[in-house]
């Protein structure tokens, strides 16, 4: 890891070096749904595009909640690291892993069981309902990967390394686009293919 000591040097320069990769990683993570839409829009019909658009909106909300929660890890570890309290930092990391293992189980269970009602609440058109349900179900099963790599990234950032998460999110984006073309463009798997590409790329990155 490329740890950055945030307690020494010019405050604006140090913050910029830390914050810029963090912001870029969040932007790339938000582009997952956009990449899926771009590829599905090239190879499939309007129903499939609508399914991905609605499904990705829901998953962006879930990801946003997870990002907010894991930011707390970053803050707590950052405080312990800045105080040179390695024992406290290690305790926070261990507790975070167990906490978010439970959160992953809860989110996965709820999203898997209620993916159809969620699609209905989103006022999904009848013709797009099958694609939306497939996208939501597959992405819901991949929630442990989403939570897992966000927890790992939160830990790394708390330790002062904001660059490595950027590299791995970039890798996931490239894999996602490549798999989209294979599964959606080549195998014609519609929204389900886009969802598999998203989950697989996140799993590999994790």
C-alpha positions as CSV (number, residue, x, y, z in Angstrom):
1,X,0.0,0.0,0.0
2,X,1.1,3.6,-0.6
3,X,0.3,5.1,2.8
4,X,0.3,8.9,3.0
5,X,1.1,10.5,6.4
6,X,-1.7,13.1,6.8
7,X,-0.2,14.5,10.0
8,X,2.9,16.1,8.3
9,X,3.5,18.6,5.5
10,X,1.4,21.3,3.9
11,X,-2.3,20.7,4.8
12,X,-3.8,21.7,1.4
13,X,-1.2,19.6,-0.6
14,X,-1.6,16.5,1.6
15,X,-5.4,16.7,1.5
16,X,-5.4,17.1,-2.3
17,X,-3.1,14.1,-2.7
18,X,-5.4,12.1,-0.5
19,X,-8.8,13.4,-1.7
20,X,-8.3,13.4,-5.5
21,X,-7.9,9.6,-5.9
22,X,-10.8,9.1,-3.4
23,X,-13.1,11.4,-5.5
24,X,-12.0,9.8,-8.8
25,X,-12.7,6.3,-7.4
26,X,-16.2,7.3,-6.3
27,X,-16.8,8.8,-9.8
28,X,-15.7,5.5,-11.5
29,X,-17.9,3.5,-9.1
30,X,-20.9,5.6,-10.1
31,X,-20.2,4.8,-13.8
32,X,-21.0,1.1,-13.5
33,X,-24.7,1.7,-14.4
34,X,-23.7,4.0,-17.2
35,X,-21.4,1.4,-18.8
36,X,-24.2,-1.2,-18.6
37,X,-26.7,1.2,-20.1
38,X,-24.3,2.1,-23.0
39,X,-23.6,-1.5,-24.0
40,X,-27.2,-2.7,-23.5
41,X,-28.4,0.3,-25.5
42,X,-26.3,-0.8,-28.4
43,X,-27.4,-4.4,-28.6
44,X,-30.8,-4.7,-27.0
45,X,-34.3,-3.3,-27.1
46,X,-36.0,-0.6,-25.0
47,X,-37.3,-3.0,-22.4
48,X,-33.8,-4.3,-21.6
49,X,-32.5,-0.7,-21.4
50,X,-35.3,0.2,-19.1
51,X,-34.6,-2.8,-16.9
52,X,-30.9,-1.9,-16.5
53,X,-31.7,1.8,-16.0
54,X,-34.2,1.1,-13.2
55,X,-32.1,-1.7,-11.6
56,X,-28.9,0.4,-11.6
57,X,-30.8,3.3,-9.9
58,X,-31.7,0.9,-7.1
59,X,-28.2,-0.5,-6.8
60,X,-26.7,3.0,-6.9
61,X,-28.8,3.8,-3.8
62,X,-27.6,0.7,-2.0
63,X,-24.0,1.5,-3.0
64,X,-24.4,5.0,-1.7
65,X,-25.7,3.7,1.7
66,X,-22.7,1.3,1.9
67,X,-20.2,4.1,1.0
68,X,-21.7,6.3,3.7
69,X,-21.3,3.6,6.3
70,X,-17.8,2.6,5.3
71,X,-16.7,6.2,5.4
72,X,-17.2,5.9,9.2
73,X,-14.5,3.1,9.2
74,X,-12.1,5.5,7.3
75,X,-12.6,8.2,9.9
76,X,-12.2,6.0,12.9
77,X,-9.1,4.2,11.5
78,X,-7.7,7.6,10.4
79,X,-8.0,8.9,14.0
80,X,-6.3,5.9,15.5
81,X,-3.6,5.9,12.8
82,X,-2.9,9.6,13.3
83,X,-2.6,9.1,17.0
84,X,-0.1,6.2,16.3
85,X,-2.4,3.9,18.2
86,X,-1.9,0.7,16.2
87,X,-3.8,-1.5,18.7
88,X,-6.9,0.7,18.4
89,X,-6.6,0.7,14.6
90,X,-6.4,-3.1,14.5
91,X,-9.4,-3.4,16.9
92,X,-11.5,-1.1,14.6
93,X,-10.5,-3.1,11.5
94,X,-11.5,-6.4,13.1
95,X,-14.8,-5.0,14.4
96,X,-15.6,-3.5,11.0
97,X,-15.1,-6.8,9.2
98,X,-17.5,-8.6,11.6
99,X,-20.0,-5.7,11.5
100,X,-20.1,-5.5,7.7
101,X,-20.3,-9.3,7.3
102,X,-23.6,-9.0,9.2
103,X,-24.7,-6.0,7.1
104,X,-23.8,-7.9,3.9
105,X,-26.0,-10.8,5.0
106,X,-28.9,-8.5,5.9
107,X,-28.8,-6.5,2.7
108,X,-28.4,-9.5,0.5
109,X,-31.3,-11.3,2.2
110,X,-33.6,-8.3,2.0
111,X,-32.8,-7.4,-1.6
112,X,-33.0,-11.0,-2.8
113,X,-36.4,-11.6,-1.2
114,X,-37.9,-8.2,-2.1
115,X,-36.4,-7.6,-5.5
116,X,-39.8,-8.0,-7.2
117,X,-41.7,-5.6,-4.9
118,X,-38.8,-3.1,-5.3
119,X,-39.2,-3.3,-9.0
120,X,-42.9,-2.6,-8.6
121,X,-42.4,0.3,-6.3
122,X,-40.1,1.8,-9.0
123,X,-43.2,1.8,-11.3
124,X,-41.4,-0.4,-13.8
125,X,-43.2,-0.8,-17.1
126,X,-44.8,-4.2,-17.6
127,X,-42.6,-5.0,-20.7
128,X,-39.4,-4.1,-18.7
129,X,-40.3,-6.0,-15.6
130,X,-38.5,-9.3,-16.4
131,X,-35.3,-7.6,-17.2
132,X,-35.5,-5.4,-14.1
133,X,-36.2,-8.4,-11.9
134,X,-33.2,-10.3,-13.4
135,X,-30.9,-7.3,-13.0
136,X,-31.9,-6.7,-9.4
137,X,-31.8,-10.3,-8.3
138,X,-28.3,-10.9,-9.8
139,X,-26.9,-7.7,-8.4
140,X,-28.5,-8.4,-5.0
141,X,-26.7,-11.7,-4.8
142,X,-23.5,-9.7,-5.5
143,X,-24.0,-7.3,-2.6
144,X,-21.4,-9.1,-0.4
145,X,-18.8,-8.2,-3.1
146,X,-19.9,-4.6,-3.1
147,X,-19.8,-4.3,0.7
148,X,-16.5,-6.3,0.8
149,X,-14.5,-4.2,-1.4
150,X,-15.9,-0.9,0.0
151,X,-14.9,-2.1,3.5
152,X,-11.4,-3.0,2.3
153,X,-11.2,0.4,0.5
154,X,-12.4,2.2,3.7
155,X,-9.7,0.4,5.7
156,X,-7.0,1.3,3.2
157,X,-8.1,5.0,3.1
158,X,-8.1,5.1,6.9
159,X,-4.5,3.9,6.9
160,X,-3.6,6.7,4.5
161,X,-3.8,4.9,1.1
162,X,-6.3,6.4,-1.3
163,X,-4.5,5.4,-4.5
164,X,-4.8,1.6,-4.4
165,X,-8.6,1.7,-4.2
166,X,-8.6,3.9,-7.3
167,X,-6.5,1.3,-9.2
168,X,-8.8,-1.5,-8.2
169,X,-12.0,0.4,-9.0
170,X,-10.5,1.3,-12.4
171,X,-9.7,-2.4,-12.9
172,X,-13.4,-3.3,-12.1
173,X,-14.6,-0.7,-14.6
174,X,-12.5,-2.1,-17.4
175,X,-13.6,-5.6,-16.6
176,X,-17.2,-4.6,-16.4
177,X,-17.2,-3.0,-19.8
178,X,-15.3,-6.0,-21.3
179,X,-17.8,-8.5,-19.8
180,X,-20.7,-6.3,-20.9
181,X,-19.6,-6.7,-24.5
182,X,-19.1,-10.4,-24.1
183,X,-22.3,-11.3,-22.2
184,X,-24.7,-8.7,-23.7
185,X,-23.2,-8.1,-27.2
186,X,-21.9,-11.6,-27.8
187,X,-24.1,-13.9,-25.9
188,X,-27.2,-11.7,-25.9
189,X,-28.0,-12.2,-22.3
190,X,-29.8,-8.8,-22.0
191,X,-30.0,-7.1,-18.6
192,X,-29.0,-10.3,-16.8
193,X,-25.7,-10.3,-18.7
194,X,-25.1,-6.7,-17.6
195,X,-25.8,-7.6,-14.0
196,X,-23.4,-10.6,-14.2
197,X,-20.7,-8.4,-15.7
198,X,-21.2,-5.9,-12.8
199,X,-21.1,-8.5,-10.1
200,X,-18.2,-10.4,-11.6
201,X,-16.1,-7.3,-12.0
202,X,-16.8,-6.2,-8.4
203,X,-16.0,-9.7,-7.2
204,X,-12.7,-9.8,-9.0
205,X,-11.8,-6.4,-7.8
206,X,-12.6,-7.4,-4.2
